[in-house]
Amino acid sequence: MPQARNLIATAAPTRASAKLLTDTFDAVWASIGPTFAGRKSETDDARMALARSVLDFYRAGITEPEPLRRLCLRSMRLSQDFILH
């Protein structure tokens, strides 16, 4: 299992939360992933940053799918490390 998804899977307290978190990760990655095409090390870093973002927002109490997805996407777009155009 890739490192970012493993982080999410091991941190999720229940199966339902694991599904929410992985679905969120997958949806956001589908939006931003093409930005990193052909840049393996940056892709790995971005995937880990996204996994941490998903978990941070979830732990802060954002448990509804759409707000969680929007916040994670915004976080990745605003990240100083991963400015996406």
C-alpha distances in whole Angstrom, upper triangle without the diagonal:
4,6,8,7,6,10,11,10,11,14,15,18,18,17,19,18,14,15,17,15,12,15,17,14,14,18,18,16,18,21,20,18,20,22,20,20,20,20,16,17,18,15,13,16,16,13,13,17,16,13,16,19,17,17,21,22,21,23,26,26,25,24,25,23,25,26,23,22,25,25,21,23,26,24,22,25,27,25,27,24,23,26,26,29
4,6,6,6,9,10,10,12,14,16,19,20,18,20,19,15,16,18,15,12,15,16,12,12,16,16,13,16,18,17,15,17,19,16,17,17,16,13,13,15,12,9,12,13,9,10,13,13,11,14,16,16,16,19,21,20,22,24,25,24,23,25,22,24,25,21,20,23,23,19,20,23,21,19,22,24,22,24,21,20,23,22,25
4,6,5,6,9,10,11,12,14,18,19,19,20,18,15,17,18,14,13,16,16,13,14,17,16,14,17,19,18,16,19,19,17,18,18,17,13,13,14,12,8,10,11,8,7,11,12,9,11,14,14,14,17,19,19,19,22,24,23,23,24,22,24,24,21,20,23,22,18,19,22,20,18,21,23,20,22,19,18,22,22,25
4,5,5,7,9,10,11,13,16,18,17,18,16,13,14,15,11,10,13,13,9,11,14,13,11,14,16,15,13,17,17,15,17,18,16,14,13,13,11,8,9,9,6,5,8,8,6,8,11,10,11,14,16,15,17,19,21,19,19,21,19,21,21,17,16,19,18,14,16,18,16,14,18,20,17,19,17,16,19,19,23
4,5,5,6,9,10,11,14,15,14,15,13,10,11,12,9,7,10,11,8,9,13,13,11,14,17,16,14,18,19,17,19,20,19,16,16,16,13,11,13,12,8,8,11,10,7,10,12,11,11,14,16,15,16,19,20,19,18,19,17,19,20,16,16,19,18,15,17,20,18,16,20,22,20,22,20,19,22,21,24
4,5,5,6,8,10,13,14,14,16,14,10,13,14,11,10,13,14,12,13,17,17,15,18,20,19,18,21,22,20,21,22,21,18,18,18,16,13,14,15,11,10,13,13,9,11,14,13,12,15,17,16,17,20,21,20,19,21,20,22,23,19,19,22,21,18,20,23,21,19,23,24,22,24,22,21,25,24,28
4,6,5,6,9,12,14,14,16,13,10,13,14,10,10,14,14,11,14,17,16,15,18,20,19,18,22,22,20,22,23,21,19,18,18,16,13,13,13,10,8,11,11,7,8,11,10,9,12,14,13,14,17,18,18,18,20,19,21,21,17,17,20,19,16,18,21,18,17,21,22,20,22,20,20,23,23,27
4,6,5,6,10,11,11,12,10,7,10,10,7,7,11,11,9,11,14,14,14,17,19,18,17,21,22,21,23,24,23,20,20,19,17,14,15,14,11,10,11,10,6,8,10,8,7,11,12,11,12,15,16,15,14,16,15,18,18,14,14,18,17,14,16,19,17,17,20,21,20,22,21,20,23,23,26
4,6,6,9,9,9,11,9,6,9,11,8,8,11,12,11,13,16,16,16,19,21,21,20,23,25,23,25,26,25,22,22,22,19,17,18,17,14,13,15,14,10,12,14,12,10,14,15,13,14,18,18,17,16,18,17,20,20,17,17,21,20,17,20,22,21,20,24,25,23,26,24,23,26,26,29
4,6,8,10,11,13,11,9,12,13,11,11,15,16,14,16,19,19,19,22,24,23,22,26,27,25,27,28,26,24,23,23,21,18,18,19,16,14,16,15,11,12,15,13,11,14,16,14,14,18,18,18,17,20,19,22,22,19,20,23,22,19,22,24,22,22,25,26,24,27,25,25,28,28,31
4,6,9,11,12,9,8,12,12,10,11,14,14,13,16,19,18,19,22,23,23,22,26,27,25,27,29,27,25,23,23,21,19,18,18,16,13,15,14,10,10,13,11,8,11,13,11,10,14,15,15,14,17,17,20,20,16,18,21,19,17,20,22,20,20,24,24,22,25,24,24,27,27,30
4,6,7,9,6,5,9,9,8,9,12,13,13,15,17,18,18,21,23,23,23,26,27,26,28,30,29,26,26,25,23,21,21,20,17,15,16,15,11,12,13,11,8,11,13,9,10,13,13,14,12,15,15,18,18,15,16,19,18,16,20,22,20,21,24,25,24,27,25,25,28,28,31
4,7,8,7,7,11,11,11,13,15,16,16,19,20,21,22,24,26,26,26,30,31,30,32,34,32,30,29,29,27,24,24,24,21,19,20,18,15,15,16,14,11,14,14,11,10,14,13,14,13,16,16,20,20,17,19,22,21,19,23,25,23,24,27,28,27,30,29,28,31,31,34
4,5,5,6,9,10,10,12,14,15,16,18,20,21,22,24,26,27,27,30,32,31,32,35,33,31,31,30,28,26,26,25,22,21,22,20,17,17,18,15,13,16,16,13,13,16,15,15,13,15,15,19,20,17,19,22,22,20,23,26,24,25,29,30,29,32,31,30,32,32,35
4,5,5,6,9,10,10,12,14,15,16,18,20,21,22,24,26,25,29,30,30,31,33,32,30,30,30,27,25,26,25,21,21,22,20,17,18,19,16,14,18,18,14,15,19,17,17,14,15,15,19,20,17,18,22,22,20,23,26,25,25,28,30,29,32,31,30,32,31,34
4,5,5,6,9,10,11,12,14,15,16,18,20,21,23,25,25,28,30,29,31,33,33,31,31,30,27,26,26,25,21,21,22,19,17,18,18,15,14,17,16,13,14,17,15,14,11,12,12,15,17,15,16,19,20,19,21,24,23,24,27,28,28,32,31,29,31,30,33
4,5,5,6,8,10,10,12,14,15,16,18,20,21,22,23,26,28,27,29,31,30,29,28,27,25,23,23,22,19,18,19,16,14,15,15,11,10,13,12,9,11,14,12,11,8,10,10,14,15,12,14,17,17,16,19,21,20,21,24,25,25,28,27,26,28,28,30
4,5,5,6,8,10,10,12,14,15,16,18,20,21,21,24,26,25,27,29,28,26,26,25,22,20,21,20,16,16,17,15,12,14,14,11,10,14,14,11,13,16,15,14,11,13,12,16,16,13,14,18,18,16,18,21,20,20,24,25,24,27,26,25,27,27,29
4,5,5,6,8,10,10,12,14,15,16,18,20,20,23,25,25,26,28,28,26,26,25,22,21,22,20,17,18,19,16,13,16,16,12,12,16,15,12,15,17,16,14,11,12,10,14,15,13,13,17,17,16,18,21,21,20,23,25,25,28,27,25,27,26,28
4,6,5,6,9,10,11,12,14,15,17,18,19,22,24,24,26,28,28,26,26,25,22,21,22,19,17,17,17,14,12,14,13,10,11,13,12,9,13,15,13,11,8,8,7,10,12,9,10,13,14,13,15,18,18,18,21,23,22,26,25,24,25,24,26
4,5,5,6,9,10,11,12,14,16,16,17,20,22,21,23,26,25,23,23,22,19,18,18,16,13,13,14,11,9,11,10,7,7,11,10,8,11,13,13,11,9,10,9,11,12,9,9,13,13,11,13,16,15,15,19,20,20,23,22,21,23,22,24
4,5,5,6,8,10,10,12,14,15,15,18,20,19,21,23,23,21,21,20,17,16,17,15,12,13,14,11,9,12,12,9,10,14,13,12,14,17,16,14,13,13,11,13,15,11,11,14,15,12,14,17,17,16,19,21,20,24,22,20,23,21,24
4,5,5,6,9,10,11,13,14,15,18,20,20,21,24,24,22,23,22,18,18,19,17,14,15,16,12,11,14,14,10,12,15,14,13,16,18,17,14,12,12,8,11,13,10,9,13,14,12,13,16,17,16,19,21,21,24,23,21,23,21,23
4,5,5,6,8,10,11,12,13,17,18,18,20,23,23,22,22,20,17,17,17,15,12,14,13,10,9,12,10,7,10,13,11,10,14,15,15,12,10,10,7,8,10,7,5,9,10,8,9,13,13,13,15,18,18,21,20,18,20,18,20
4,6,5,6,9,10,11,11,14,15,15,17,20,19,18,18,17,14,14,14,11,9,10,11,7,7,10,9,7,10,12,12,12,15,16,16,14,13,13,11,12,13,10,8,11,11,8,9,13,12,11,14,17,16,19,18,16,18,16,19
4,6,5,6,9,10,10,13,15,15,16,19,19,18,19,17,14,14,15,13,10,12,13,10,10,13,13,11,13,16,15,15,18,20,20,17,16,15,12,13,15,12,10,13,14,11,11,15,15,13,16,19,18,21,20,17,19,17,19
4,5,5,7,9,10,12,14,15,17,20,20,20,21,19,16,17,17,14,12,15,15,11,12,15,13,11,14,17,15,15,19,20,19,16,15,14,10,10,12,11,7,10,12,10,9,13,14,13,14,17,18,21,20,17,18,16,17
4,5,5,6,8,11,12,13,15,18,18,18,19,16,13,15,15,11,10,13,12,8,10,13,11,10,13,15,13,14,18,18,18,15,15,14,11,11,12,10,6,8,10,7,6,10,10,9,11,14,14,17,16,14,14,12,14
4,5,5,5,8,10,10,12,15,15,14,16,13,10,12,12,9,8,11,11,8,10,13,12,11,14,16,16,17,20,21,21,18,18,18,14,14,16,13,10,12,13,10,9,12,12,10,12,15,14,17,16,13,14,12,14
4,6,6,7,10,11,12,15,16,16,18,16,12,14,16,12,11,15,15,12,13,17,15,14,18,20,19,19,23,24,24,20,20,19,15,15,17,15,11,13,15,12,10,14,15,13,13,17,17,20,19,15,16,13,14
4,6,7,9,11,12,16,16,17,18,16,13,16,16,12,12,15,15,12,14,17,15,14,18,19,18,19,23,23,23,20,20,19,15,14,15,14,11,11,13,11,8,11,13,10,11,14,15,18,17,13,13,10,11
4,6,6,8,10,13,13,14,15,12,10,13,13,9,10,13,12,10,13,15,14,14,18,19,18,20,23,23,24,21,21,21,18,16,17,15,12,12,13,11,8,11,12,8,9,12,12,15,13,10,10,7,9
4,5,6,7,10,10,11,13,10,8,10,11,9,8,12,12,10,13,16,15,15,18,20,20,21,24,25,26,23,23,23,19,19,20,18,14,15,16,13,11,14,14,11,12,15,15,17,14,11,12,10,12
4,5,5,9,10,12,14,12,9,13,14,11,12,16,16,14,17,19,19,19,22,24,23,25,27,28,29,26,26,26,22,21,22,21,17,18,19,16,14,16,17,13,13,17,17,18,16,13,13,10,11
4,6,9,9,11,13,10,9,12,13,10,12,15,14,14,17,19,18,19,22,23,23,25,27,28,29,26,27,26,23,22,22,21,18,18,18,16,13,15,15,12,11,14,14,15,13,10,10,7,8
4,6,6,8,9,7,5,9,10,8,10,13,13,13,16,18,18,19,22,23,23,25,27,28,29,27,28,27,24,24,24,22,19,20,20,17,15,17,16,13,13,16,14,15,12,10,11,9,11
4,6,8,11,9,8,11,13,12,12,16,16,16,18,21,21,21,24,26,26,28,30,31,32,30,30,30,26,26,27,25,21,22,23,20,18,20,20,16,16,19,18,19,16,13,14,12,13
4,6,9,9,8,11,13,13,14,17,18,18,20,22,23,24,26,28,29,30,32,33,35,32,33,33,29,29,30,28,25,26,26,23,21,23,22,19,19,22,20,20,17,15,16,15,16
4,6,6,6,9,10,10,12,14,15,16,18,20,21,22,24,25,27,28,30,31,33,31,32,32,29,29,29,27,24,25,25,21,20,21,20,17,17,20,18,17,14,12,14,14,16
4,6,5,6,9,10,11,12,14,15,17,19,20,21,23,24,26,27,29,30,32,30,31,31,28,29,29,26,24,25,25,21,20,22,21,17,19,21,18,19,15,14,16,16,18
4,5,5,6,9,10,11,12,14,16,17,18,20,22,23,25,26,27,29,31,29,30,31,29,29,29,26,24,25,24,21,20,22,20,16,18,20,17,16,13,12,15,16,19
4,5,5,6,9,10,10,12,14,15,16,18,20,21,22,24,26,27,29,27,28,29,26,26,26,23,21,22,21,18,17,18,16,13,14,16,13,13,10,9,12,12,15
4,5,5,6,9,10,10,12,14,15,16,18,20,21,22,24,26,27,25,26,26,24,24,24,21,19,20,20,16,15,17,16,13,14,16,14,15,12,10,13,12,15
4,5,5,6,9,10,11,12,14,15,17,18,20,21,23,24,26,25,25,26,24,24,24,21,20,21,20,17,17,19,17,14,16,18,15,16,13,12,15,15,18
4,5,5,6,9,10,11,12,14,16,16,18,20,21,22,25,23,24,26,24,24,23,20,19,20,19,15,15,17,14,12,14,15,12,13,9,9,13,14,17
4,5,5,6,9,10,10,12,14,15,16,18,20,21,23,21,22,23,21,21,20,17,16,17,16,12,12,14,11,8,11,12,10,11,8,7,10,11,14
4,5,5,6,9,10,11,12,14,15,17,18,20,22,20,20,21,19,19,19,16,14,16,15,12,12,15,13,10,13,15,13,15,12,11,14,14,17
4,5,5,6,9,10,11,12,14,15,16,18,20,19,20,21,20,21,20,17,16,17,16,12,14,16,13,11,14,16,13,15,12,12,15,16,19
4,5,5,6,9,10,10,12,14,15,16,19,17,19,20,19,19,18,15,14,15,13,10,11,12,10,8,11,12,9,11,9,9,12,13,17
4,5,5,6,9,10,11,12,14,15,17,15,16,17,15,16,15,12,11,12,11,7,8,11,8,7,10,12,10,13,11,10,13,13,16
4,5,5,6,9,10,11,12,14,16,14,15,17,15,16,16,12,12,14,13,9,11,14,11,10,14,15,13,16,14,14,17,17,20
4,5,5,6,9,10,10,12,14,14,15,17,16,17,16,13,13,15,12,9,12,14,11,11,14,15,12,15,14,14,17,18,21
4,5,5,6,8,10,11,13,11,13,15,14,15,13,10,10,11,9,6,9,10,7,8,12,12,10,14,13,13,15,16,19
4,6,6,6,9,10,11,9,10,12,11,12,11,7,8,10,9,6,9,11,10,10,14,14,14,17,16,15,18,18,21
4,6,5,6,8,10,10,10,13,13,15,13,10,11,14,11,9,13,15,12,13,17,17,16,19,18,18,20,21,24
4,5,5,6,9,9,11,14,14,15,13,10,12,14,10,9,13,13,11,13,16,15,14,17,17,17,19,20,24
4,5,5,7,6,8,10,11,12,10,7,10,11,8,8,11,12,10,12,15,15,15,18,18,18,19,20,23
4,5,5,5,6,9,10,12,10,7,10,12,10,10,14,15,13,15,18,18,18,21,21,21,23,23,26
4,5,7,8,12,14,16,13,11,14,16,13,13,16,17,15,17,20,20,19,22,22,22,24,25,28
4,6,9,12,14,15,12,10,14,15,12,12,16,16,14,17,19,19,18,21,22,22,24,24,27
4,6,9,12,13,11,9,13,14,12,13,17,17,16,19,21,21,21,24,25,24,26,26,29
4,6,8,10,7,6,10,11,9,10,14,14,14,16,18,18,19,23,23,22,23,23,26
4,6,9,8,7,10,12,11,12,15,16,16,18,20,21,22,25,26,24,26,25,27
4,6,6,6,9,10,11,12,14,16,16,18,20,21,22,26,26,25,26,25,26
4,6,5,6,9,10,11,12,14,15,17,18,20,21,25,25,23,24,22,24
4,5,5,6,9,10,11,12,14,15,17,18,20,24,24,22,22,20,22
4,5,5,6,8,10,10,12,14,15,16,18,22,23,21,21,20,21
4,6,5,6,9,10,10,12,14,15,16,20,20,19,20,19,21
4,6,5,6,9,10,11,12,14,15,19,19,17,17,16,18
4,6,5,6,8,10,11,12,14,18,19,16,16,15,16
4,5,5,6,9,10,10,12,16,17,15,15,15,17
4,5,5,6,9,10,10,14,14,13,14,13,16
4,5,5,6,9,10,14,14,11,11,10,12
4,5,5,6,8,12,13,11,11,10,12
4,5,5,6,10,11,10,10,11,13
4,5,5,9,9,6,7,8,11
4,6,8,9,7,6,5,8
4,6,9,8,6,8,10
4,5,5,6,9,12
4,6,6,10,13
4,6,9,13
4,6,10
4,7
4
